[in-house]
């Protein structure tokens, strides 16, 4: 499946302890891809991080 659009972006996650603060998911921008799921009629945003 090919993404509709891909770009590099800084990704954050919500702090599970406070549910208020944002925590960076990585130190640098990562590749983020946008997909359309026709079966669910929904868009998916996927970022896969890891060490190279």
N, CA, C and O atoms as a Tripos MOL2 file, in Angstrom:
@<TRIPOS>MOLECULE
protein
  208   207    52     0     0
PROTEIN
NO_CHARGES

@<TRIPOS>ATOM
      1 N           0.8540   -1.1890    0.0000 N.3       1 UNK1
      2 CA          0.0000    0.0000    0.0000 C.3       1 UNK1
      3 C           0.8900    1.2380    0.0000 C.2       1 UNK1
      4 O           1.8040    1.3560    0.8150 O.2       1 UNK1
      5 N           0.6180    2.1460   -0.9070 N.am      2 UNK2
      6 CA          1.4070    3.3630   -1.0340 C.3       2 UNK2
      7 C           0.7700    4.4920   -0.2250 C.2       2 UNK2
      8 O          -0.4540    4.6270   -0.2130 O.2       2 UNK2
      9 N           1.5840    5.3000    0.4490 N.am      3 UNK3
     10 CA          1.0160    6.4360    1.1910 C.3       3 UNK3
     11 C           0.4800    7.5030    0.2410 C.2       3 UNK3
     12 O           0.9570    7.6510   -0.8840 O.2       3 UNK3
     13 N          -0.5130    8.2370    0.7140 N.am      4 UNK4
     14 CA         -1.0500    9.3710   -0.0390 C.3       4 UNK4
     15 C          -0.0320   10.4990   -0.0350 C.2       4 UNK4
     16 O           0.1570   11.2010   -1.0280 O.2       4 UNK4
     17 N           0.6260   10.6510    1.1270 N.am      5 UNK5
     18 CA          1.5550   11.7570    1.3220 C.3       5 UNK5
     19 C           2.5460   11.3540    2.4000 C.2       5 UNK5
     20 O           2.1690   10.6980    3.3710 O.2       5 UNK5
     21 N           3.8000   11.7340    2.2440 N.am      6 UNK6
     22 CA          4.8210   11.5030    3.2630 C.3       6 UNK6
     23 C           5.5990   12.7820    3.4770 C.2       6 UNK6
     24 O           5.8260   13.5510    2.5420 O.2       6 UNK6
     25 N           6.0080   13.0030    4.7170 N.am      7 UNK7
     26 CA          6.7890   14.1830    5.0600 C.3       7 UNK7
     27 C           7.6040   13.8740    6.3030 C.2       7 UNK7
     28 O           7.4280   12.8270    6.9270 O.2       7 UNK7
     29 N           8.4890   14.7810    6.6560 N.am      8 UNK8
     30 CA          9.2470   14.6280    7.9020 C.3       8 UNK8
     31 C           8.6550   15.5930    8.9180 C.2       8 UNK8
     32 O           8.3480   16.7410    8.5960 O.2       8 UNK8
     33 N           8.4970   15.1120   10.1540 N.am      9 UNK9
     34 CA          7.8670   15.9300   11.1870 C.3       9 UNK9
     35 C           8.3850   15.5230   12.5590 C.2       9 UNK9
     36 O           8.8720   14.4090   12.7520 O.2       9 UNK9
     37 N           8.2720   16.4380   13.4970 N.am     10 UNK10
     38 CA          8.5730   16.1260   14.8900 C.3      10 UNK10
     39 C           7.3210   15.5050   15.4960 C.2      10 UNK10
     40 O           6.2300   16.0650   15.3960 O.2      10 UNK10
     41 N           7.4860   14.3410   16.1260 N.am     11 UNK11
     42 CA          6.3570   13.5760   16.6560 C.3      11 UNK11
     43 C           6.3920   13.6180   18.1770 C.2      11 UNK11
     44 O           7.4510   13.4920   18.7910 O.2      11 UNK11
     45 N           5.2170   13.7980   18.7740 N.am     12 UNK12
     46 CA          5.0820   13.8600   20.2270 C.3      12 UNK12
     47 C           4.0300   12.8590   20.6840 C.2      12 UNK12
     48 O           3.1890   12.4220   19.8990 O.2      12 UNK12
     49 N           4.0890   12.5010   21.9720 N.am     13 UNK13
     50 CA          3.0480   11.6750   22.5740 C.3      13 UNK13
     51 C           2.6220   12.3140   23.8830 C.2      13 UNK13
     52 O           3.3780   13.0800   24.4800 O.2      13 UNK13
     53 N           1.4270   12.0050   24.3260 N.am     14 UNK14
     54 CA          0.9240   12.5580   25.5830 C.3      14 UNK14
     55 C           1.5490   11.7880   26.7410 C.2      14 UNK14
     56 O           1.6070   10.5590   26.7140 O.2      14 UNK14
     57 N           2.0140   12.5090   27.7540 N.am     15 UNK15
     58 CA          2.5950   11.9020   28.9490 C.3      15 UNK15
     59 C           1.5330   11.0520   29.6400 C.2      15 UNK15
     60 O           0.5200   11.5950   30.0810 O.2      15 UNK15
     61 N           1.7310    9.7290   29.7490 N.am     16 UNK16
     62 CA          0.7050    8.8800   30.3650 C.3      16 UNK16
     63 C           0.5010    9.1570   31.8520 C.2      16 UNK16
     64 O          -0.5590    8.8530   32.4000 O.2      16 UNK16
     65 N           1.5090    9.7330   32.5070 N.am     17 UNK17
     66 CA          1.3910   10.0110   33.9390 C.3      17 UNK17
     67 C           0.4910   11.2090   34.2150 C.2      17 UNK17
     68 O          -0.3420   11.1650   35.1200 O.2      17 UNK17
     69 N           0.6540   12.2750   33.4410 N.am     18 UNK18
     70 CA         -0.1020   13.5020   33.7130 C.3      18 UNK18
     71 C          -1.2990   13.6810   32.7920 C.2      18 UNK18
     72 O          -2.2420   14.3940   33.1360 O.2      18 UNK18
     73 N          -1.2740   13.0420   31.6220 N.am     19 UNK19
     74 CA         -2.3150   13.1980   30.5910 C.3      19 UNK19
     75 C          -2.4260   14.6430   30.1000 C.2      19 UNK19
     76 O          -3.4260   15.0160   29.4860 O.2      19 UNK19
     77 N          -1.4130   15.4460   30.3660 N.am     20 UNK20
     78 CA         -1.4400   16.8590   29.9740 C.3      20 UNK20
     79 C          -0.2100   17.2790   29.1810 C.2      20 UNK20
     80 O          -0.3130   18.0650   28.2390 O.2      20 UNK20
     81 N           0.9350   16.7630   29.5550 N.am     21 UNK21
     82 CA          2.1840   17.2040   28.9400 C.3      21 UNK21
     83 C           2.5010   16.4040   27.6820 C.2      21 UNK21
     84 O           2.1310   15.2370   27.5560 O.2      21 UNK21
     85 N           3.1980   17.0630   26.7540 N.am     22 UNK22
     86 CA          3.6270   16.4190   25.5200 C.3      22 UNK22
     87 C           5.0840   16.0060   25.6640 C.2      22 UNK22
     88 O           5.9090   16.7890   26.1330 O.2      22 UNK22
     89 N           5.4040   14.7810   25.2620 N.am     23 UNK23
     90 CA          6.7600   14.2550   25.3270 C.3      23 UNK23
     91 C           7.2350   13.9960   23.8960 C.2      23 UNK23
     92 O           6.5380   13.3320   23.1280 O.2      23 UNK23
     93 N           8.4150   14.5120   23.5270 N.am     24 UNK24
     94 CA          8.9240   14.2300   22.1770 C.3      24 UNK24
     95 C           9.1450   12.7270   21.9950 C.2      24 UNK24
     96 O           9.7130   12.0760   22.8720 O.2      24 UNK24
     97 N           8.7090   12.1820   20.8840 N.am     25 UNK25
     98 CA          8.8950   10.7580   20.6000 C.3      25 UNK25
     99 C          10.3020   10.4850   20.0640 C.2      25 UNK25
    100 O          10.7800    9.3520   20.1220 O.2      25 UNK25
    101 N          10.9600   11.5180   19.5440 N.am     26 UNK26
    102 CA         12.3300   11.3780   19.0570 C.3      26 UNK26
    103 C          13.0080   12.7390   19.1030 C.2      26 UNK26
    104 O          12.3510   13.7730   19.2180 O.2      26 UNK26
    105 N          14.3290   12.7220   19.0130 N.am     27 UNK27
    106 CA         15.0870   13.9740   19.0660 C.3      27 UNK27
    107 C          15.0430   14.7360   17.7480 C.2      27 UNK27
    108 O          15.1830   15.9580   17.7230 O.2      27 UNK27
    109 N          14.8510   14.0130   16.6650 N.am     28 UNK28
    110 CA         14.8830   14.6190   15.3370 C.3      28 UNK28
    111 C          13.5740   14.3540   14.6040 C.2      28 UNK28
    112 O          12.7680   13.5260   15.0280 O.2      28 UNK28
    113 N          13.3770   15.0560   13.5160 N.am     29 UNK29
    114 CA         12.1930   14.8280   12.6830 C.3      29 UNK29
    115 C          12.2480   13.4090   12.1060 C.2      29 UNK29
    116 O          13.3140   12.9170   11.7370 O.2      29 UNK29
    117 N          11.0940   12.7730   12.0380 N.am     30 UNK30
    118 CA         10.9870   11.4190   11.4890 C.3      30 UNK30
    119 C          10.0170   11.4360   10.3100 C.2      30 UNK30
    120 O           9.2470   12.3830   10.1460 O.2      30 UNK30
    121 N          10.0580   10.4050    9.5080 N.am     31 UNK31
    122 CA          9.1430   10.3140    8.3680 C.3      31 UNK31
    123 C           7.7530    9.9220    8.8510 C.2      31 UNK31
    124 O           7.5890    8.9510    9.5890 O.2      31 UNK31
    125 N           6.7660   10.6840    8.4270 N.am     32 UNK32
    126 CA          5.3670   10.4330    8.7670 C.3      32 UNK32
    127 C           4.6110   10.2440    7.4550 C.2      32 UNK32
    128 O           4.7450   11.0480    6.5330 O.2      32 UNK32
    129 N           3.8190    9.1790    7.3770 N.am     33 UNK33
    130 CA          3.0720    8.8730    6.1530 C.3      33 UNK33
    131 C           1.5790    8.8630    6.4180 C.2      33 UNK33
    132 O           1.1250    8.4320    7.4780 O.2      33 UNK33
    133 N           0.8220    9.3420    5.4400 N.am     34 UNK34
    134 CA         -0.6380    9.3870    5.5220 C.3      34 UNK34
    135 C          -1.2070    8.3600    4.5510 C.2      34 UNK34
    136 O          -0.8390    8.3380    3.3760 O.2      34 UNK34
    137 N          -2.1020    7.5130    5.0420 N.am     35 UNK35
    138 CA         -2.7400    6.4760    4.2400 C.3      35 UNK35
    139 C          -4.2480    6.6320    4.3300 C.2      35 UNK35
    140 O          -4.7660    7.1620    5.3130 O.2      35 UNK35
    141 N          -4.9550    6.1690    3.2980 N.am     36 UNK36
    142 CA         -6.4170    6.1250    3.3470 C.3      36 UNK36
    143 C          -6.8410    4.6670    3.3850 C.2      36 UNK36
    144 O          -6.4800    3.8930    2.4990 O.2      36 UNK36
    145 N          -7.6070    4.2850    4.4040 N.am     37 UNK37
    146 CA         -8.1230    2.9270    4.5590 C.3      37 UNK37
    147 C          -9.5350    2.8940    3.9890 C.2      37 UNK37
    148 O         -10.4800    3.3280    4.6480 O.2      37 UNK37
    149 N          -9.6870    2.3830    2.7700 N.am     38 UNK38
    150 CA        -10.9860    2.3860    2.0920 C.3      38 UNK38
    151 C         -12.0000    1.4930    2.7950 C.2      38 UNK38
    152 O         -13.1950    1.7870    2.7760 O.2      38 UNK38
    153 N         -11.5450    0.4110    3.4130 N.am     39 UNK39
    154 CA        -12.4690   -0.4930    4.1080 C.3      39 UNK39
    155 C         -13.1380    0.1820    5.3000 C.2      39 UNK39
    156 O         -14.3170   -0.0440    5.5730 O.2      39 UNK39
    157 N         -12.3810    1.0040    6.0000 N.am     40 UNK40
    158 CA        -12.9110    1.6850    7.1920 C.3      40 UNK40
    159 C         -13.3210    3.1250    6.9140 C.2      40 UNK40
    160 O         -13.8470    3.8080    7.7930 O.2      40 UNK40
    161 N         -13.0800    3.5810    5.6990 N.am     41 UNK41
    162 CA        -13.3750    4.9740    5.3330 C.3      41 UNK41
    163 C         -12.7000    5.9340    6.3180 C.2      41 UNK41
    164 O         -13.3250    6.8600    6.8360 O.2      41 UNK41
    165 N         -11.4150    5.6900    6.5590 N.am     42 UNK42
    166 CA        -10.6800    6.4920    7.5360 C.3      42 UNK42
    167 C          -9.2470    6.7070    7.0480 C.2      42 UNK42
    168 O          -8.7010    5.9080    6.2870 O.2      42 UNK42
    169 N          -8.6670    7.7940    7.5030 N.am     43 UNK43
    170 CA         -7.2710    8.0820    7.2190 C.3      43 UNK43
    171 C          -6.4210    7.5730    8.3730 C.2      43 UNK43
    172 O          -6.8490    7.6010    9.5270 O.2      43 UNK43
    173 N          -5.2170    7.1090    8.0580 N.am     44 UNK44
    174 CA         -4.2760    6.6550    9.0740 C.3      44 UNK44
    175 C          -2.9940    7.4640    8.9280 C.2      44 UNK44
    176 O          -2.5300    7.7280    7.8190 O.2      44 UNK44
    177 N          -2.4370    7.8470   10.0560 N.am     45 UNK45
    178 CA         -1.1530    8.5500   10.0800 C.3      45 UNK45
    179 C          -0.1740    7.6080   10.7590 C.2      45 UNK45
    180 O          -0.3870    7.2020   11.9020 O.2      45 UNK45
    181 N           0.8970    7.2610   10.0590 N.am     46 UNK46
    182 CA          1.8330    6.2800   10.5890 C.3      46 UNK46
    183 C           3.2360    6.8670   10.6030 C.2      46 UNK46
    184 O           3.7080    7.4260    9.6130 O.2      46 UNK46
    185 N           3.8930    6.7250   11.7540 N.am     47 UNK47
    186 CA          5.2830    7.1160   11.9050 C.3      47 UNK47
    187 C           6.0190    5.9240   12.4940 C.2      47 UNK47
    188 O           5.6660    5.4380   13.5680 O.2      47 UNK47
    189 N           7.0350    5.4550   11.7950 N.am     48 UNK48
    190 CA          7.8090    4.3240   12.2820 C.3      48 UNK48
    191 C           9.1920    4.8360   12.6400 C.2      48 UNK48
    192 O           9.9350    5.2960   11.7730 O.2      48 UNK48
    193 N           9.5330    4.7550   13.9120 N.am     49 UNK49
    194 CA         10.8280    5.2280   14.3660 C.3      49 UNK49
    195 C          11.7200    4.0640   14.7440 C.2      49 UNK49
    196 O          11.2590    2.9340   14.9010 O.2      49 UNK49
    197 N          12.9940    4.3510   14.8880 N.am     50 UNK50
    198 CA         13.9420    3.3170   15.2780 C.3      50 UNK50
    199 C          15.3450    3.7450   14.9160 C.2      50 UNK50
    200 O          15.5470    4.7330   14.2100 O.2      50 UNK50
    201 N          16.3050    2.9990   15.4040 N.am     51 UNK51
    202 CA         17.6910    3.3190   15.0960 C.3      51 UNK51
    203 C          18.0910    2.6740   13.7830 C.2      51 UNK51
    204 O          17.6470    1.5740   13.4540 O.2      51 UNK51
    205 N          18.9250    3.3620   13.0470 N.am     52 UNK52
    206 CA         19.3920    2.8380   11.7570 C.3      52 UNK52
    207 C          20.7600    2.2260   11.9360 C.2      52 UNK52
    208 O          21.3420    1.7230   10.9750 O.2      52 UNK52
@<TRIPOS>BOND
     1     1     2 1
     2     2     3 1
     3     3     4 2
     4     3     5 am
     5     5     6 1
     6     6     7 1
     7     7     8 2
     8     7     9 am
     9     9    10 1
    10    10    11 1
    11    11    12 2
    12    11    13 am
    13    13    14 1
    14    14    15 1
    15    15    16 2
    16    15    17 am
    17    17    18 1
    18    18    19 1
    19    19    20 2
    20    19    21 am
    21    21    22 1
    22    22    23 1
    23    23    24 2
    24    23    25 am
    25    25    26 1
    26    26    27 1
    27    27    28 2
    28    27    29 am
    29    29    30 1
    30    30    31 1
    31    31    32 2
    32    31    33 am
    33    33    34 1
    34    34    35 1
    35    35    36 2
    36    35    37 am
    37    37    38 1
    38    38    39 1
    39    39    40 2
    40    39    41 am
    41    41    42 1
    42    42    43 1
    43    43    44 2
    44    43    45 am
    45    45    46 1
    46    46    47 1
    47    47    48 2
    48    47    49 am
    49    49    50 1
    50    50    51 1
    51    51    52 2
    52    51    53 am
    53    53    54 1
    54    54    55 1
    55    55    56 2
    56    55    57 am
    57    57    58 1
    58    58    59 1
    59    59    60 2
    60    59    61 am
    61    61    62 1
    62    62    63 1
    63    63    64 2
    64    63    65 am
    65    65    66 1
    66    66    67 1
    67    67    68 2
    68    67    69 am
    69    69    70 1
    70    70    71 1
    71    71    72 2
    72    71    73 am
    73    73    74 1
    74    74    75 1
    75    75    76 2
    76    75    77 am
    77    77    78 1
    78    78    79 1
    79    79    80 2
    80    79    81 am
    81    81    82 1
    82    82    83 1
    83    83    84 2
    84    83    85 am
    85    85    86 1
    86    86    87 1
    87    87    88 2
    88    87    89 am
    89    89    90 1
    90    90    91 1
    91    91    92 2
    92    91    93 am
    93    93    94 1
    94    94    95 1
    95    95    96 2
    96    95    97 am
    97    97    98 1
    98    98    99 1
    99    99   100 2
   100    99   101 am
   101   101   102 1
   102   102   103 1
   103   103   104 2
   104   103   105 am
   105   105   106 1
   106   106   107 1
   107   107   108 2
   108   107   109 am
   109   109   110 1
   110   110   111 1
   111   111   112 2
   112   111   113 am
   113   113   114 1
   114   114   115 1
   115   115   116 2
   116   115   117 am
   117   117   118 1
   118   118   119 1
   119   119   120 2
   120   119   121 am
   121   121   122 1
   122   122   123 1
   123   123   124 2
   124   123   125 am
   125   125   126 1
   126   126   127 1
   127   127   128 2
   128   127   129 am
   129   129   130 1
   130   130   131 1
   131   131   132 2
   132   131   133 am
   133   133   134 1
   134   134   135 1
   135   135   136 2
   136   135   137 am
   137   137   138 1
   138   138   139 1
   139   139   140 2
   140   139   141 am
   141   141   142 1
   142   142   143 1
   143   143   144 2
   144   143   145 am
   145   145   146 1
   146   146   147 1
   147   147   148 2
   148   147   149 am
   149   149   150 1
   150   150   151 1
   151   151   152 2
   152   151   153 am
   153   153   154 1
   154   154   155 1
   155   155   156 2
   156   155   157 am
   157   157   158 1
   158   158   159 1
   159   159   160 2
   160   159   161 am
   161   161   162 1
   162   162   163 1
   163   163   164 2
   164   163   165 am
   165   165   166 1
   166   166   167 1
   167   167   168 2
   168   167   169 am
   169   169   170 1
   170   170   171 1
   171   171   172 2
   172   171   173 am
   173   173   174 1
   174   174   175 1
   175   175   176 2
   176   175   177 am
   177   177   178 1
   178   178   179 1
   179   179   180 2
   180   179   181 am
   181   181   182 1
   182   182   183 1
   183   183   184 2
   184   183   185 am
   185   185   186 1
   186   186   187 1
   187   187   188 2
   188   187   189 am
   189   189   190 1
   190   190   191 1
   191   191   192 2
   192   191   193 am
   193   193   194 1
   194   194   195 1
   195   195   196 2
   196   195   197 am
   197   197   198 1
   198   198   199 1
   199   199   200 2
   200   199   201 am
   201   201   202 1
   202   202   203 1
   203   203   204 2
   204   203   205 am
   205   205   206 1
   206   206   207 1
   207   207   208 2
@<TRIPOS>SUBSTRUCTURE
     1 UNK1         2 RESIDUE 1 A UNK
     2 UNK2         6 RESIDUE 1 A UNK
     3 UNK3        10 RESIDUE 1 A UNK
     4 UNK4        14 RESIDUE 1 A UNK
     5 UNK5        18 RESIDUE 1 A UNK
     6 UNK6        22 RESIDUE 1 A UNK
     7 UNK7        26 RESIDUE 1 A UNK
     8 UNK8        30 RESIDUE 1 A UNK
     9 UNK9        34 RESIDUE 1 A UNK
    10 UNK10       38 RESIDUE 1 A UNK
    11 UNK11       42 RESIDUE 1 A UNK
    12 UNK12       46 RESIDUE 1 A UNK
    13 UNK13       50 RESIDUE 1 A UNK
    14 UNK14       54 RESIDUE 1 A UNK
    15 UNK15       58 RESIDUE 1 A UNK
    16 UNK16       62 RESIDUE 1 A UNK
    17 UNK17       66 RESIDUE 1 A UNK
    18 UNK18       70 RESIDUE 1 A UNK
    19 UNK19       74 RESIDUE 1 A UNK
    20 UNK20       78 RESIDUE 1 A UNK
    21 UNK21       82 RESIDUE 1 A UNK
    22 UNK22       86 RESIDUE 1 A UNK
    23 UNK23       90 RESIDUE 1 A UNK
    24 UNK24       94 RESIDUE 1 A UNK
    25 UNK25       98 RESIDUE 1 A UNK
    26 UNK26      102 RESIDUE 1 A UNK
    27 UNK27      106 RESIDUE 1 A UNK
    28 UNK28      110 RESIDUE 1 A UNK
    29 UNK29      114 RESIDUE 1 A UNK
    30 UNK30      118 RESIDUE 1 A UNK
    31 UNK31      122 RESIDUE 1 A UNK
    32 UNK32      126 RESIDUE 1 A UNK
    33 UNK33      130 RESIDUE 1 A UNK
    34 UNK34      134 RESIDUE 1 A UNK
    35 UNK35      138 RESIDUE 1 A UNK
    36 UNK36      142 RESIDUE 1 A UNK
    37 UNK37      146 RESIDUE 1 A UNK
    38 UNK38      150 RESIDUE 1 A UNK
    39 UNK39      154 RESIDUE 1 A UNK
    40 UNK40      158 RESIDUE 1 A UNK
    41 UNK41      162 RESIDUE 1 A UNK
    42 UNK42      166 RESIDUE 1 A UNK
    43 UNK43      170 RESIDUE 1 A UNK
    44 UNK44      174 RESIDUE 1 A UNK
    45 UNK45      178 RESIDUE 1 A UNK
    46 UNK46      182 RESIDUE 1 A UNK
    47 UNK47      186 RESIDUE 1 A UNK
    48 UNK48      190 RESIDUE 1 A UNK
    49 UNK49      194 RESIDUE 1 A UNK
    50 UNK50      198 RESIDUE 1 A UNK
    51 UNK51      202 RESIDUE 1 A UNK
    52 UNK52      206 RESIDUE 1 A UNK
